[in-house]
Amino acid sequence: MTKKLKLANINGSWLIAGVIATGIGLYLVTADVVDIDDNKDRTALPARETLQNRSIPVVHASHFKQAPINRTLTLYGTTQTDRTVTVSAELAARVVAVKAERGQQVRQGQEIIRLREGSLKAQLASAKARVRQADQDYQSALSLQENRHIAENQIIQLEAALAEAIAQREQLQTQWDNTRITAPIAGILNQRMVETGDFIDKAKPVAEILDLDPLVVRVDVPQTHISHFETGQSASVRFASGETSVASIRFIDREASPTTRTFVVELTIPNPDMAISAGLSVEADLLMEQVQALAISPAWLALNEAGEPGVKWVNPGNQVQFTAVDVVKSESDRLWITGIPSAARIITRGQGFVRAGDQVEVSSPTPKG
């Protein structure tokens, strides 16, 4: 009897274990299709909708007022002298003194080099005396001619003698003057090729003088823009140091370069103290017609698929638009452009992550105009 009871207990335990195992198996098979908790599923949908809303790009965009500004053609050039004069000796002689140093500003007619005069001073004094003597003889002969006391041919001879004496004096005077080499123009003594004690031949270069007032800037203007300019028109010149000077157009070439199809235009900058040197790199801004433009940062520019520069902006429906622009003036920290609708909100941040047609959220819609 006892053995039968134990066997029944064992069989009952196995039965209970089998039922539990069967229930767990059914749960595992049906768990992914049975709605365990409707409330949890209802709260999950709004969470997915929030995630979708957050996938809309956020950009910064602002409205900027346009202003009238002259379309500007910016060209590169270098400063040049108005004139460069090489001074040469007109007399073969030894240098006895130098009167100006390199880099010194000299006046027109100022002595810069003196040559040995030798006997020229004495010869000139003698020639002047002969002229006075010949002039007196000629004047006396004219007095005698009134009373017919002298022949006509004698008058002619005395007149010729006077002319010869004057010519001799003038020749010696020129040689004397040539012992003083002077500056033919006002400017900077850029080079002096001789020193005291040097013997120089006639026609030997002895100095170079730079005329820096006005200072000249030469630029090459494309043929498509040359019709906008005329002599006397104002321009602006910007140096590498950041300083600017007002310039004016002095000359416009009437023949284009056969290779570049550009015209040479000369600008002049007042430089009375000759403080600005030649050979400096500059940017020249030549003013053209006036247009409505707005100023933007160069970082806001983008390129379309065709490689055209433009600006991305947001329309009233917060949709991204792209418009190719025309740069009318460039400055060190900003560009002046045209072609953007006046009511457009320009994307100032995040333009690299959106394309034309994208829907965006604008975080700074308040106009800055």
C-alpha positions as YAML, in Angstrom:
chain: A
units: angstrom
residues:
- id: 1
  name: MET
  ca: [0.00, 0.00, 0.00]
- id: 2
  name: THR
  ca: [2.83, 2.35, 0.86]
- id: 3
  name: LYS
  ca: [4.65, 1.70, -2.45]
- id: 4
  name: LYS
  ca: [1.51, 2.55, -4.44]
- id: 5
  name: LEU
  ca: [1.12, 5.84, -2.60]
- id: 6
  name: LYS
  ca: [4.69, 6.87, -3.37]
- id: 7
  name: LEU
  ca: [4.26, 6.01, -7.04]
- id: 8
  name: ALA
  ca: [1.12, 8.12, -7.23]
- id: 9
  name: ASN
  ca: [2.92, 11.10, -5.69]
- id: 10
  name: ILE
  ca: [5.77, 10.82, -8.20]
- id: 11
  name: ASN
  ca: [3.42, 10.62, -11.17]
- id: 12
  name: GLY
  ca: [1.49, 13.67, -9.89]
- id: 13
  name: SER
  ca: [4.66, 15.75, -9.68]
- id: 14
  name: TRP
  ca: [5.63, 14.90, -13.23]
- id: 15
  name: LEU
  ca: [2.14, 15.83, -14.37]
- id: 16
  name: ILE
  ca: [2.31, 19.25, -12.73]
- id: 17
  name: ALA
  ca: [5.77, 19.92, -14.23]
- id: 18
  name: GLY
  ca: [4.54, 18.98, -17.67]
- id: 19
  name: VAL
  ca: [1.59, 21.39, -17.45]
- id: 20
  name: ILE
  ca: [3.85, 24.23, -16.41]
- id: 21
  name: ALA
  ca: [6.31, 23.55, -19.25]
- id: 22
  name: THR
  ca: [3.46, 23.42, -21.77]
- id: 23
  name: GLY
  ca: [2.16, 26.81, -20.56]
- id: 24
  name: ILE
  ca: [5.59, 28.42, -20.85]
- id: 25
  name: GLY
  ca: [5.98, 27.11, -24.38]
- id: 26
  name: LEU
  ca: [2.62, 28.50, -25.47]
- id: 27
  name: TYR
  ca: [3.55, 31.90, -23.99]
- id: 28
  name: LEU
  ca: [6.84, 32.05, -25.85]
- id: 29
  name: VAL
  ca: [5.19, 31.20, -29.16]
- id: 30
  name: THR
  ca: [2.33, 33.70, -28.87]
- id: 31
  name: ALA
  ca: [4.03, 36.58, -26.98]
- id: 32
  name: ASP
  ca: [4.97, 38.57, -30.17]
- id: 33
  name: VAL
  ca: [1.40, 38.54, -31.53]
- id: 34
  name: VAL
  ca: [-0.67, 38.81, -28.37]
- id: 35
  name: ASP
  ca: [-1.45, 42.38, -27.20]
- id: 36
  name: ILE
  ca: [-0.07, 42.18, -23.71]
- id: 37
  name: ASP
  ca: [-0.72, 45.74, -22.65]
- id: 38
  name: ASP
  ca: [-2.74, 48.11, -24.85]
- id: 39
  name: ASN
  ca: [-1.86, 51.11, -22.68]
- id: 40
  name: LYS
  ca: [1.90, 50.72, -23.27]
- id: 41
  name: ASP
  ca: [1.44, 50.61, -27.07]
- id: 42
  name: ARG
  ca: [-0.72, 53.71, -27.00]
- id: 43
  name: THR
  ca: [2.00, 55.70, -25.24]
- id: 44
  name: ALA
  ca: [4.75, 54.54, -27.66]
- id: 45
  name: LEU
  ca: [3.22, 56.24, -30.76]
- id: 46
  name: PRO
  ca: [3.60, 59.82, -29.55]
- id: 47
  name: ALA
  ca: [7.26, 59.07, -28.78]
- id: 48
  name: ARG
  ca: [7.89, 58.04, -32.42]
- id: 49
  name: GLU
  ca: [6.12, 61.15, -33.67]
- id: 50
  name: THR
  ca: [8.39, 63.33, -31.50]
- id: 51
  name: LEU
  ca: [11.47, 61.64, -32.97]
- id: 52
  name: GLN
  ca: [10.22, 62.39, -36.49]
- id: 53
  name: ASN
  ca: [9.70, 66.07, -35.63]
- id: 54
  name: ARG
  ca: [13.26, 66.29, -34.37]
- id: 55
  name: SER
  ca: [14.62, 65.07, -37.75]
- id: 56
  name: ILE
  ca: [13.70, 68.42, -39.43]
- id: 57
  name: PRO
  ca: [16.94, 70.46, -39.84]
- id: 58
  name: VAL
  ca: [17.28, 73.58, -37.72]
- id: 59
  name: VAL
  ca: [19.00, 76.61, -39.31]
- id: 60
  name: HIS
  ca: [19.65, 80.20, -38.37]
- id: 61
  name: ALA
  ca: [18.23, 82.69, -40.86]
- id: 62
  name: SER
  ca: [17.83, 86.45, -40.75]
- id: 63
  name: HIS
  ca: [16.51, 89.23, -42.92]
- id: 64
  name: PHE
  ca: [18.94, 91.95, -44.05]
- id: 65
  name: LYS
  ca: [18.09, 95.32, -45.54]
- id: 66
  name: GLN
  ca: [19.48, 96.20, -48.94]
- id: 67
  name: ALA
  ca: [21.22, 99.52, -49.55]
- id: 68
  name: PRO
  ca: [22.31, 101.50, -52.63]
- id: 69
  name: ILE
  ca: [25.97, 100.92, -53.45]
- id: 70
  name: ASN
  ca: [28.19, 101.40, -56.46]
- id: 71
  name: ARG
  ca: [29.06, 98.28, -58.36]
- id: 72
  name: THR
  ca: [32.81, 97.97, -57.94]
- id: 73
  name: LEU
  ca: [35.41, 96.40, -60.20]
- id: 74
  name: THR
  ca: [38.35, 95.32, -58.04]
- id: 75
  name: LEU
  ca: [41.66, 94.91, -59.86]
- id: 76
  name: TYR
  ca: [45.20, 94.26, -58.72]
- id: 77
  name: GLY
  ca: [48.19, 96.40, -59.60]
- id: 78
  name: THR
  ca: [51.40, 97.94, -58.30]
- id: 79
  name: THR
  ca: [52.43, 101.50, -57.55]
- id: 80
  name: GLN
  ca: [54.79, 103.07, -60.07]
- id: 81
  name: THR
  ca: [56.71, 106.29, -60.48]
- id: 82
  name: ASP
  ca: [55.26, 109.06, -62.57]
- id: 83
  name: ARG
  ca: [58.73, 109.55, -64.09]
- id: 84
  name: THR
  ca: [62.13, 107.90, -63.68]
- id: 85
  name: VAL
  ca: [64.98, 110.11, -64.88]
- id: 86
  name: THR
  ca: [68.57, 108.96, -65.40]
- id: 87
  name: VAL
  ca: [71.02, 111.84, -65.05]
- id: 88
  name: SER
  ca: [74.19, 111.63, -67.15]
- id: 89
  name: ALA
  ca: [77.41, 113.64, -67.21]
- id: 90
  name: GLU
  ca: [77.80, 116.09, -70.09]
- id: 91
  name: LEU
  ca: [81.49, 116.64, -69.38]
- id: 92
  name: ALA
  ca: [84.44, 114.27, -68.95]
- id: 93
  name: ALA
  ca: [85.96, 115.18, -65.61]
- id: 94
  name: ARG
  ca: [86.75, 113.99, -62.09]
- id: 95
  name: VAL
  ca: [84.17, 114.09, -59.30]
- id: 96
  name: VAL
  ca: [85.28, 116.52, -56.60]
- id: 97
  name: ALA
  ca: [82.16, 116.50, -54.40]
- id: 98
  name: VAL
  ca: [78.78, 114.81, -53.93]
- id: 99
  name: LYS
  ca: [75.98, 117.05, -52.69]
- id: 100
  name: ALA
  ca: [73.10, 114.56, -52.11]
- id: 101
  name: GLU
  ca: [72.75, 111.10, -50.65]
- id: 102
  name: ARG
  ca: [70.70, 108.12, -51.82]
- id: 103
  name: GLY
  ca: [67.10, 108.26, -50.65]
- id: 104
  name: GLN
  ca: [67.21, 112.03, -50.19]
- id: 105
  name: GLN
  ca: [64.43, 114.15, -51.60]
- id: 106
  name: VAL
  ca: [65.84, 116.74, -53.99]
- id: 107
  name: ARG
  ca: [64.44, 119.88, -55.57]
- id: 108
  name: GLN
  ca: [64.45, 120.65, -59.26]
- id: 109
  name: GLY
  ca: [67.75, 122.39, -60.05]
- id: 110
  name: GLN
  ca: [69.44, 121.26, -56.82]
- id: 111
  name: GLU
  ca: [73.14, 120.40, -57.21]
- id: 112
  name: ILE
  ca: [73.86, 116.73, -56.56]
- id: 113
  name: ILE
  ca: [77.40, 116.24, -57.99]
- id: 114
  name: ARG
  ca: [80.26, 118.64, -58.67]
- id: 115
  name: LEU
  ca: [83.01, 118.00, -61.24]
- id: 116
  name: ARG
  ca: [86.53, 119.43, -61.45]
- id: 117
  name: GLU
  ca: [86.40, 122.74, -63.33]
- id: 118
  name: GLY
  ca: [90.10, 123.01, -64.20]
- id: 119
  name: SER
  ca: [90.87, 126.20, -66.12]
- id: 120
  name: LEU
  ca: [87.28, 126.74, -67.20]
- id: 121
  name: LYS
  ca: [86.78, 129.58, -64.73]
- id: 122
  name: ALA
  ca: [89.68, 131.57, -66.19]
- id: 123
  name: GLN
  ca: [88.69, 130.77, -69.76]
- id: 124
  name: LEU
  ca: [85.16, 131.95, -69.10]
- id: 125
  name: ALA
  ca: [86.38, 135.22, -67.60]
- id: 126
  name: SER
  ca: [88.56, 135.81, -70.68]
- id: 127
  name: ALA
  ca: [85.68, 135.06, -73.03]
- id: 128
  name: LYS
  ca: [83.42, 137.53, -71.23]
- id: 129
  name: ALA
  ca: [86.10, 140.23, -71.57]
- id: 130
  name: ARG
  ca: [86.44, 139.56, -75.32]
- id: 131
  name: VAL
  ca: [82.70, 139.93, -75.71]
- id: 132
  name: ARG
  ca: [82.77, 143.31, -74.02]
- id: 133
  name: GLN
  ca: [85.68, 144.42, -76.21]
- id: 134
  name: ALA
  ca: [84.04, 143.20, -79.41]
- id: 135
  name: ASP
  ca: [80.78, 144.89, -78.45]
- id: 136
  name: GLN
  ca: [82.50, 148.24, -77.87]
- id: 137
  name: ASP
  ca: [84.32, 148.03, -81.22]
- id: 138
  name: TYR
  ca: [81.05, 147.27, -82.97]
- id: 139
  name: GLN
  ca: [79.16, 150.11, -81.29]
- id: 140
  name: SER
  ca: [81.95, 152.59, -82.18]
- id: 141
  name: ALA
  ca: [81.87, 151.46, -85.79]
- id: 142
  name: LEU
  ca: [78.13, 152.05, -85.92]
- id: 143
  name: SER
  ca: [78.69, 155.63, -84.77]
- id: 144
  name: LEU
  ca: [81.28, 156.24, -87.47]
- id: 145
  name: GLN
  ca: [78.99, 154.74, -90.08]
- id: 146
  name: GLU
  ca: [76.45, 157.51, -89.54]
- id: 147
  name: ASN
  ca: [79.02, 160.04, -90.73]
- id: 148
  name: ARG
  ca: [80.32, 157.69, -93.46]
- id: 149
  name: HIS
  ca: [83.76, 157.52, -91.81]
- id: 150
  name: ILE
  ca: [84.00, 153.71, -92.03]
- id: 151
  name: ALA
  ca: [83.44, 151.24, -94.81]
- id: 152
  name: GLU
  ca: [80.47, 148.89, -94.78]
- id: 153
  name: ASN
  ca: [82.61, 145.76, -94.92]
- id: 154
  name: GLN
  ca: [84.39, 146.79, -91.72]
- id: 155
  name: ILE
  ca: [81.05, 146.99, -89.96]
- id: 156
  name: ILE
  ca: [80.27, 143.44, -91.08]
- id: 157
  name: GLN
  ca: [83.65, 142.18, -89.85]
- id: 158
  name: LEU
  ca: [83.18, 143.76, -86.42]
- id: 159
  name: GLU
  ca: [79.67, 142.31, -86.19]
- id: 160
  name: ALA
  ca: [81.03, 138.84, -86.99]
- id: 161
  name: ALA
  ca: [83.78, 139.23, -84.39]
- id: 162
  name: LEU
  ca: [81.19, 140.11, -81.76]
- id: 163
  name: ALA
  ca: [79.06, 137.09, -82.67]
- id: 164
  name: GLU
  ca: [82.09, 134.80, -82.47]
- id: 165
  name: ALA
  ca: [83.04, 136.18, -79.06]
- id: 166
  name: ILE
  ca: [79.51, 135.62, -77.77]
- id: 167
  name: ALA
  ca: [79.50, 132.05, -79.09]
- id: 168
  name: GLN
  ca: [82.82, 131.34, -77.40]
- id: 169
  name: ARG
  ca: [81.51, 132.73, -74.11]
- id: 170
  name: GLU
  ca: [78.31, 130.66, -74.31]
- id: 171
  name: GLN
  ca: [80.26, 127.48, -75.04]
- id: 172
  name: LEU
  ca: [82.52, 128.00, -72.05]
- id: 173
  name: GLN
  ca: [79.54, 128.96, -69.89]
- id: 174
  name: THR
  ca: [77.85, 125.66, -70.80]
- id: 175
  name: GLN
  ca: [80.98, 123.72, -69.90]
- id: 176
  name: TRP
  ca: [81.17, 125.58, -66.62]
- id: 177
  name: ASP
  ca: [77.52, 124.83, -65.86]
- id: 178
  name: ASN
  ca: [78.13, 121.16, -66.65]
- id: 179
  name: THR
  ca: [80.62, 120.91, -63.81]
- id: 180
  name: ARG
  ca: [77.56, 121.25, -61.55]
- id: 181
  name: ILE
  ca: [75.27, 118.28, -62.17]
- id: 182
  name: THR
  ca: [71.81, 119.21, -60.95]
- id: 183
  name: ALA
  ca: [68.47, 117.43, -60.57]
- id: 184
  name: PRO
  ca: [66.33, 117.99, -63.68]
- id: 185
  name: ILE
  ca: [63.15, 117.20, -61.72]
- id: 186
  name: ALA
  ca: [62.03, 117.11, -58.09]
- id: 187
  name: GLY
  ca: [62.00, 113.64, -56.60]
- id: 188
  name: ILE
  ca: [63.89, 111.01, -54.65]
- id: 189
  name: LEU
  ca: [67.58, 110.37, -55.41]
- id: 190
  name: ASN
  ca: [67.21, 106.62, -55.79]
- id: 191
  name: GLN
  ca: [70.67, 105.82, -57.18]
- id: 192
  name: ARG
  ca: [74.02, 107.62, -57.25]
- id: 193
  name: MET
  ca: [76.56, 105.76, -59.36]
- id: 194
  name: VAL
  ca: [79.67, 107.81, -58.58]
- id: 195
  name: GLU
  ca: [81.69, 108.84, -55.55]
- id: 196
  name: THR
  ca: [84.20, 111.57, -54.85]
- id: 197
  name: GLY
  ca: [87.41, 110.91, -56.78]
- id: 198
  name: ASP
  ca: [85.82, 108.95, -59.63]
- id: 199
  name: PHE
  ca: [86.69, 110.01, -63.16]
- id: 200
  name: ILE
  ca: [83.65, 109.93, -65.42]
- id: 201
  name: ASP
  ca: [83.31, 110.11, -69.16]
- id: 202
  name: LYS
  ca: [80.85, 112.22, -71.06]
- id: 203
  name: ALA
  ca: [77.34, 110.65, -71.18]
- id: 204
  name: LYS
  ca: [78.08, 108.34, -68.24]
- id: 205
  name: PRO
  ca: [74.99, 107.83, -65.97]
- id: 206
  name: VAL
  ca: [75.67, 109.28, -62.54]
- id: 207
  name: ALA
  ca: [72.27, 109.31, -60.77]
- id: 208
  name: GLU
  ca: [68.65, 108.12, -60.96]
- id: 209
  name: ILE
  ca: [65.77, 110.27, -59.70]
- id: 210
  name: LEU
  ca: [62.25, 108.97, -59.05]
- id: 211
  name: ASP
  ca: [59.28, 111.30, -59.39]
- id: 212
  name: LEU
  ca: [56.66, 109.91, -56.97]
- id: 213
  name: ASP
  ca: [54.16, 112.75, -57.06]
- id: 214
  name: PRO
  ca: [51.72, 111.73, -58.25]
- id: 215
  name: LEU
  ca: [52.08, 108.02, -57.64]
- id: 216
  name: VAL
  ca: [50.78, 105.93, -60.54]
- id: 217
  name: VAL
  ca: [48.85, 102.63, -60.44]
- id: 218
  name: ARG
  ca: [48.38, 100.69, -63.68]
- id: 219
  name: VAL
  ca: [45.55, 98.14, -63.91]
- id: 220
  name: ASP
  ca: [44.20, 96.00, -66.75]
- id: 221
  name: VAL
  ca: [40.46, 96.47, -67.28]
- id: 222
  name: PRO
  ca: [38.53, 93.75, -69.19]
- id: 223
  name: GLN
  ca: [36.91, 94.83, -72.43]
- id: 224
  name: THR
  ca: [33.45, 94.06, -70.99]
- id: 225
  name: HIS
  ca: [33.84, 96.84, -68.41]
- id: 226
  name: ILE
  ca: [35.99, 99.49, -70.11]
- id: 227
  name: SER
  ca: [32.94, 101.49, -71.28]
- id: 228
  name: HIS
  ca: [32.03, 102.29, -67.65]
- id: 229
  name: PHE
  ca: [35.10, 104.48, -67.07]
- id: 230
  name: GLU
  ca: [36.41, 107.85, -68.19]
- id: 231
  name: THR
  ca: [39.30, 110.12, -67.30]
- id: 232
  name: GLY
  ca: [38.84, 112.14, -64.14]
- id: 233
  name: GLN
  ca: [36.65, 109.49, -62.52]
- id: 234
  name: SER
  ca: [37.35, 108.73, -58.86]
- id: 235
  name: ALA
  ca: [38.65, 105.39, -57.59]
- id: 236
  name: SER
  ca: [39.93, 103.91, -54.34]
- id: 237
  name: VAL
  ca: [43.27, 102.20, -53.81]
- id: 238
  name: ARG
  ca: [43.86, 99.81, -50.91]
- id: 239
  name: PHE
  ca: [47.38, 98.92, -49.78]
- id: 240
  name: ALA
  ca: [48.56, 95.67, -48.19]
- id: 241
  name: SER
  ca: [48.80, 97.51, -44.86]
- id: 242
  name: GLY
  ca: [45.04, 98.15, -44.99]
- id: 243
  name: GLU
  ca: [45.39, 101.89, -45.62]
- id: 244
  name: THR
  ca: [43.41, 103.41, -48.48]
- id: 245
  name: SER
  ca: [43.93, 106.42, -50.73]
- id: 246
  name: VAL
  ca: [41.67, 108.30, -53.11]
- id: 247
  name: ALA
  ca: [42.78, 108.07, -56.72]
- id: 248
  name: SER
  ca: [41.57, 109.34, -60.08]
- id: 249
  name: ILE
  ca: [41.73, 107.95, -63.60]
- id: 250
  name: ARG
  ca: [44.36, 109.82, -65.61]
- id: 251
  name: PHE
  ca: [44.67, 107.72, -68.74]
- id: 252
  name: ILE
  ca: [42.67, 105.03, -70.57]
- id: 253
  name: ASP
  ca: [44.37, 103.08, -73.33]
- id: 254
  name: ARG
  ca: [42.51, 103.09, -76.63]
- id: 255
  name: GLU
  ca: [43.98, 99.83, -77.89]
- id: 256
  name: ALA
  ca: [43.33, 96.49, -76.18]
- id: 257
  name: SER
  ca: [46.07, 93.97, -75.57]
- id: 258
  name: PRO
  ca: [45.97, 91.41, -78.40]
- id: 259
  name: THR
  ca: [46.56, 88.54, -75.95]
- id: 260
  name: THR
  ca: [44.39, 89.42, -72.93]
- id: 261
  name: ARG
  ca: [41.84, 91.79, -74.54]
- id: 262
  name: THR
  ca: [42.27, 94.18, -71.65]
- id: 263
  name: PHE
  ca: [42.85, 97.92, -71.60]
- id: 264
  name: VAL
  ca: [45.54, 99.64, -69.54]
- id: 265
  name: VAL
  ca: [44.10, 102.24, -67.17]
- id: 266
  name: GLU
  ca: [46.34, 104.56, -65.17]
- id: 267
  name: LEU
  ca: [45.28, 105.87, -61.77]
- id: 268
  name: THR
  ca: [47.09, 108.66, -59.94]
- id: 269
  name: ILE
  ca: [47.41, 109.10, -56.17]
- id: 270
  name: PRO
  ca: [48.50, 112.45, -54.67]
- id: 271
  name: ASN
  ca: [51.84, 111.94, -52.92]
- id: 272
  name: PRO
  ca: [53.22, 115.43, -52.18]
- id: 273
  name: ASP
  ca: [55.67, 114.32, -49.49]
- id: 274
  name: MET
  ca: [56.64, 111.24, -51.57]
- id: 275
  name: ALA
  ca: [56.16, 109.04, -48.51]
- id: 276
  name: ILE
  ca: [54.49, 106.23, -50.51]
- id: 277
  name: SER
  ca: [57.00, 104.11, -52.41]
- id: 278
  name: ALA
  ca: [56.80, 102.58, -55.85]
- id: 279
  name: GLY
  ca: [56.50, 98.83, -56.33]
- id: 280
  name: LEU
  ca: [53.79, 98.21, -53.70]
- id: 281
  name: SER
  ca: [50.99, 95.72, -54.36]
- id: 282
  name: VAL
  ca: [47.55, 97.34, -54.23]
- id: 283
  name: GLU
  ca: [43.89, 96.62, -54.88]
- id: 284
  name: ALA
  ca: [42.12, 99.24, -56.93]
- id: 285
  name: ASP
  ca: [38.35, 99.67, -56.65]
- id: 286
  name: LEU
  ca: [36.90, 101.28, -59.77]
- id: 287
  name: LEU
  ca: [33.34, 102.53, -59.29]
- id: 288
  name: MET
  ca: [30.60, 101.76, -61.81]
- id: 289
  name: GLU
  ca: [26.79, 102.11, -61.73]
- id: 290
  name: GLN
  ca: [24.78, 102.18, -58.48]
- id: 291
  name: VAL
  ca: [22.66, 99.14, -57.54]
- id: 292
  name: GLN
  ca: [20.68, 97.82, -54.56]
- id: 293
  name: ALA
  ca: [22.81, 95.29, -52.67]
- id: 294
  name: LEU
  ca: [23.18, 93.71, -49.26]
- id: 295
  name: ALA
  ca: [26.29, 92.85, -47.26]
- id: 296
  name: ILE
  ca: [26.94, 89.25, -46.23]
- id: 297
  name: SER
  ca: [29.78, 87.22, -44.76]
- id: 298
  name: PRO
  ca: [31.81, 85.28, -47.36]
- id: 299
  name: ALA
  ca: [31.14, 82.16, -45.23]
- id: 300
  name: TRP
  ca: [27.45, 82.28, -46.21]
- id: 301
  name: LEU
  ca: [28.16, 81.63, -49.87]
- id: 302
  name: ALA
  ca: [27.45, 78.19, -51.32]
- id: 303
  name: LEU
  ca: [27.77, 76.55, -54.74]
- id: 304
  name: ASN
  ca: [25.00, 74.93, -56.73]
- id: 305
  name: GLU
  ca: [25.43, 71.80, -58.87]
- id: 306
  name: ALA
  ca: [26.65, 73.96, -61.77]
- id: 307
  name: GLY
  ca: [29.34, 75.50, -59.59]
- id: 308
  name: GLU
  ca: [27.70, 78.93, -59.45]
- id: 309
  name: PRO
  ca: [28.14, 80.91, -56.22]
- id: 310
  name: GLY
  ca: [24.94, 81.80, -54.46]
- id: 311
  name: VAL
  ca: [23.10, 82.08, -51.18]
- id: 312
  name: LYS
  ca: [20.62, 79.74, -49.48]
- id: 313
  name: TRP
  ca: [17.59, 81.45, -47.96]
- id: 314
  name: VAL
  ca: [14.24, 80.53, -46.40]
- id: 315
  name: ASN
  ca: [10.87, 81.47, -47.87]
- id: 316
  name: PRO
  ca: [7.76, 82.25, -45.75]
- id: 317
  name: GLY
  ca: [6.92, 78.53, -45.72]
- id: 318
  name: ASN
  ca: [10.30, 77.68, -44.13]
- id: 319
  name: GLN
  ca: [11.49, 75.99, -47.30]
- id: 320
  name: VAL
  ca: [15.11, 76.34, -48.43]
- id: 321
  name: GLN
  ca: [15.74, 78.23, -51.67]
- id: 322
  name: PHE
  ca: [19.00, 78.78, -53.58]
- id: 323
  name: THR
  ca: [19.69, 81.87, -55.67]
- id: 324
  name: ALA
  ca: [22.82, 82.57, -57.69]
- id: 325
  name: VAL
  ca: [24.16, 86.01, -56.81]
- id: 326
  name: ASP
  ca: [26.30, 88.70, -58.38]
- id: 327
  name: VAL
  ca: [29.12, 90.09, -56.24]
- id: 328
  name: VAL
  ca: [29.21, 93.85, -56.83]
- id: 329
  name: LYS
  ca: [31.86, 94.71, -54.24]
- id: 330
  name: SER
  ca: [34.25, 92.76, -52.04]
- id: 331
  name: GLU
  ca: [35.78, 93.95, -48.78]
- id: 332
  name: SER
  ca: [38.08, 92.31, -46.27]
- id: 333
  name: ASP
  ca: [35.26, 90.93, -44.11]
- id: 334
  name: ARG
  ca: [32.13, 91.05, -46.26]
- id: 335
  name: LEU
  ca: [30.69, 90.85, -49.75]
- id: 336
  name: TRP
  ca: [28.04, 93.07, -51.34]
- id: 337
  name: ILE
  ca: [25.70, 90.99, -53.50]
- id: 338
  name: THR
  ca: [22.60, 91.44, -55.66]
- id: 339
  name: GLY
  ca: [19.95, 89.01, -56.88]
- id: 340
  name: ILE
  ca: [18.37, 88.05, -53.56]
- id: 341
  name: PRO
  ca: [14.64, 88.85, -53.03]
- id: 342
  name: SER
  ca: [14.22, 91.75, -50.62]
- id: 343
  name: ALA
  ca: [12.06, 89.71, -48.23]
- id: 344
  name: ALA
  ca: [14.37, 86.67, -48.13]
- id: 345
  name: ARG
  ca: [15.73, 85.35, -44.85]
- id: 346
  name: ILE
  ca: [19.34, 84.38, -45.53]
- id: 347
  name: ILE
  ca: [20.62, 81.23, -43.83]
- id: 348
  name: THR
  ca: [23.55, 82.30, -41.70]
- id: 349
  name: ARG
  ca: [24.19, 78.98, -39.98]
- id: 350
  name: GLY
  ca: [23.54, 75.41, -41.05]
- id: 351
  name: GLN
  ca: [23.47, 76.06, -44.81]
- id: 352
  name: GLY
  ca: [25.92, 73.20, -45.36]
- id: 353
  name: PHE
  ca: [23.42, 70.63, -44.10]
- id: 354
  name: VAL
  ca: [20.39, 71.57, -46.20]
- id: 355
  name: ARG
  ca: [19.54, 71.66, -49.87]
- id: 356
  name: ALA
  ca: [17.11, 73.65, -51.97]
- id: 357
  name: GLY
  ca: [13.59, 72.35, -51.38]
- id: 358
  name: ASP
  ca: [14.25, 71.05, -47.86]
- id: 359
  name: GLN
  ca: [11.78, 71.92, -45.11]
- id: 360
  name: VAL
  ca: [13.58, 73.49, -42.14]
- id: 361
  name: GLU
  ca: [12.92, 74.97, -38.78]
- id: 362
  name: VAL
  ca: [14.21, 78.52, -38.30]
- id: 363
  name: SER
  ca: [15.58, 79.21, -34.84]
- id: 364
  name: SER
  ca: [16.12, 82.94, -35.29]
- id: 365
  name: PRO
  ca: [13.21, 84.25, -37.36]
- id: 366
  name: THR
  ca: [13.31, 87.75, -35.86]
- id: 367
  name: PRO
  ca: [14.50, 90.21, -38.57]
- id: 368
  name: LYS
  ca: [17.78, 92.00, -37.92]
- id: 369
  name: GLY
  ca: [17.10, 94.62, -40.56]
...
